Amino acid sequence: MFKSMVFVLRIAAAWLLAILVASAIWNEMPLLGRLDWLMTIVGMATMALVVAAALSHVGRVRLISGRNDKEALDNRQRRQVEIPFDAGEAFDLVDAAIRELPRVQDVESARDSLQVRAKVMRLEDYNAYPLGRWNPMRWFGVPQNRIQATVLPGRDSASVTLICEPETPAWSDWFLVDDGTNFENVEAITRAISRRVAERRQSEKSEAAQTAVEKELTVAKLSLLHAQVEPHFLYNTLASAQLLTRSDPARADEMLGHLIQYLRRSLPSADNELSTLGAELERALAYLEILKIRMGSRLSVQVDVPENLRATPLPPMVLQTLVENAIKHGLEPRTGGGTVWIRARRIDDVVTVTVADDGEGFNTKTSGTGIGLKNVRERLRLLYGASAALSVVANFPTGVAATLSVPPALPPPIEQDFRHV
């Protein structure tokens, strides 16, 4: 209440001083000085209208803000808003929030300097002073406000300075009130920014939840794949080992040793840890050694994987899937068999792992359903995003070459997310 009275008295004192100066000038005029009674009436009427307008401003500000402190009563409003986005996103958000204001016009956006300027017409209800344009509160006032927003870039966020003020010089604040319109504008922009930030956060949470669900489904499929361990492959391997125990015990023992190595690498770990290229290569070689005993000279394997690349993180069973595709759809259908190549190279910040064969190639009769490759692509997307890829092309002169492109190391957040799925 005290601050409200101080505000009204300040406006009244400014007008009283102006009226006294005008009266002194009036009295010095030769003819008009005799009509001092007229100046007295005009001055009293002016003071009455000024006090009424000031009280109206105080009442309206209290209605809008629920308080009557100096910050709320001022015609010129300033806010500092922190936005947890980079400067470009923060600028777009502020620009959209300003453009949503009612009666906004002449919006000027300068993206390079991260500034937005605009004008806002005041509602007619707030400007309907008694006596219209003859009311002293409208003698040199403009029924229009202006907005200026400046985005200040930070390291991981941006700060926005909002200024809402009348389109009149600062000295006019001693004589005029804005009926709380600039307080309304700055609060409306602040609310719009908060709403848009909340919507963005909610969208990010929804996307993160969706990604977590997708990861859980992928790991569940992987666990199922581990549990199956190719029943036909296991059956055929054991049957071959049983047959070899009678004719060639040494080869039977060798086959069972490779089978044990393959099964050890195929069992899922308790914490679903990410595997490595070296561990996946051991699994694939154990699988291929078993097939070499079964297929004999029909299968040849060539491996070229540098030792310094074997620690490269790799999702479990991804390399195995490519090797199995090369055997099932490339070499087994061929009477003469063929060769499987496994090769790894590092080019800049990308490690490429290629599994190639000289088998049937893209033959519709042996191409399979494509579920395995689809699963590989999906797991790469969930773990690496756009940093990894799988390409499958024709090998020259025959066969197929499948190449994994992965970063040499996983970013910590991604690796952490994977381990908690």
ZIHU-V352950 format. One record per backbone hydrogen bond with DSSP energy under -0.5 kcal/mol. NH is the residue of the N-H (numbers start at 1). CO is the residue of the C=O. If there is no record, write none. Layout:
((NH/CO) (NH/CO))
This chain:
((5/1) (6/2) (7/3) (8/4) (9/5) (10/6) (11/7) (12/8) (13/9) (14/10) (15/11) (16/12) (17/13) (18/14) (19/15) (20/16) (21/17) (22/18) (23/19) (24/20) (25/21) (26/22) (27/23) (28/24) (29/25) (29/26) (33/29) (34/31) (35/32) (36/33) (38/35) (39/35) (40/36) (41/37) (42/38) (43/39) (44/40) (45/41) (46/42) (47/43) (48/44) (49/45) (50/46) (51/47) (52/48) (53/49) (54/50) (55/51) (56/52) (57/53) (58/54) (59/55) (60/56) (61/57) (62/58) (63/59) (64/60) (65/61) (66/61) (66/62) (73/69) (74/70) (77/75) (77/164) (79/162) (81/79) (81/160) (83/158) (85/83) (90/86) (91/87) (92/88) (93/89) (94/90) (95/91) (96/92) (97/93) (98/94) (99/95) (100/96) (101/98) (104/101) (105/119) (108/117) (109/107) (110/108) (110/115) (111/109) (114/110) (115/110) (116/149) (117/108) (118/147) (119/105) (120/145) (121/103) (122/143) (126/123) (127/123) (127/124) (128/124) (128/125) (129/127) (132/129) (134/131) (135/132) (138/135) (139/136) (144/142) (145/120) (146/165) (147/118) (148/163) (149/116) (150/161) (151/114) (152/150) (152/159) (153/151) (154/157) (158/83) (159/152) (160/81) (161/150) (162/79) (162/160) (163/148) (164/77) (165/146) (167/144) (168/166) (172/169) (173/170) (174/171) (175/172) (176/172) (181/178) (184/180) (185/181) (186/182) (187/183) (188/184) (189/185) (190/186) (191/187) (192/188) (193/189) (194/190) (195/191) (196/192) (197/193) (198/194) (199/195) (200/196) (201/197) (202/198) (203/199) (204/200) (205/201) (206/202) (207/203) (208/204) (209/205) (210/206) (211/207) (212/208) (213/209) (214/210) (215/211) (216/212) (217/213) (218/214) (219/215) (220/216) (221/217) (222/218) (223/219) (224/220) (225/221) (226/222) (227/223) (228/224) (229/225) (234/230) (235/231) (236/232) (237/233) (238/234) (239/235) (240/236) (241/237) (242/238) (243/239) (244/240) (245/241) (246/242) (246/243) (247/243) (248/244) (252/248) (253/249) (254/250) (255/251) (256/252) (257/253) (258/254) (259/255) (260/256) (261/257) (262/258) (263/259) (264/260) (265/261) (266/262) (267/263) (272/269) (275/314) (277/312) (278/310) (280/276) (281/277) (282/278) (283/279) (284/280) (285/281) (286/282) (287/283) (288/284) (289/285) (290/286) (291/287) (292/288) (293/289) (294/290) (295/291) (296/292) (298/295) (299/296) (300/338) (302/340) (304/342) (306/344) (309/306) (310/307) (312/309) (313/408) (314/275) (318/315) (321/317) (322/318) (323/319) (324/320) (325/321) (326/322) (327/323) (328/324) (329/325) (330/325) (330/326) (331/326) (332/327) (334/331) (337/334) (338/298) (340/300) (341/356) (342/302) (343/354) (344/304) (345/352) (347/345) (347/350) (348/346) (350/347) (351/406) (352/345) (352/350) (353/404) (354/343) (355/402) (356/341) (356/354) (357/400) (358/339) (360/330) (363/361) (364/362) (366/363) (367/363) (374/370) (375/371) (376/372) (377/373) (378/374) (379/375) (380/376) (381/377) (382/378) (383/379) (384/380) (385/380) (385/381) (387/384) (388/385) (389/405) (391/403) (393/401) (395/399) (401/393) (402/355) (403/391) (404/353) (405/389) (406/351) (406/404) (415/411) (416/412) (417/413) (418/414) (419/415) (420/416) (421/417) (421/418))
